[in-house]
């Protein structure tokens, strides 16, 4: 599964991204696979406006 996410805001120590639909609109939390993703600032030192998150099931 691949999820497109856009930057929403920064907190003291984290950047927050939200899932977006194919047309770029934020996905409603009721239908989003990953409604919000918090990434530590030191793990993503250069802030970007858009990321793609890939989730792979390991059996």
N, C-alpha and C positions, 0 to 999 in steps of 0.2 A: 504494500500500500504506500502510495506517495501522497503527501499532503502539502499543498502550497500554503505558506504562512507569510503574513506581513507584520512589520514592526508596529506595535501598538503604543508602548510607553517604556520608560526606564524607571526602575525603583532604585533604592540606594545601592544595591549590589547586583541587580539583575536586569536583563532586557526581557521584555514580554512581547511575545508574538501571538497573533490570532489566526486561526484558519480562515482562508478566503475561498470563495467559489471561483469557477473558471472565468467569470467576468470581472473578478477583482473585488466584488462586494464581500464584506465579512459574512461568514457562515453563521447561521443561527445556532446557538449553543445546543438546542434540542436535536439538530441533525449533524453537527460537527463531529468528526472522529476524534479530533484533538482540539477542543475549544481554545485552550490557552497553553502556551509553552513558555516556561521561565528558564532562561539560560544565564548562568553566572557571567558577569562582565569579564572576568579574567579568562573565561573559556572562549569568548568572542570579543577580543579586544578592539577590532574594527567593526563598528556597528554598520549593518547593512539593512536595507529596507525590506528585503524579501529573502526567504529561505525555503528550501524544499526539505521536508522531513520524510525519510524512508523508514518504514517499519517492516521488518522481516520476521516471520514466524520461524522459530527454530524447533525442530522436533527431535 
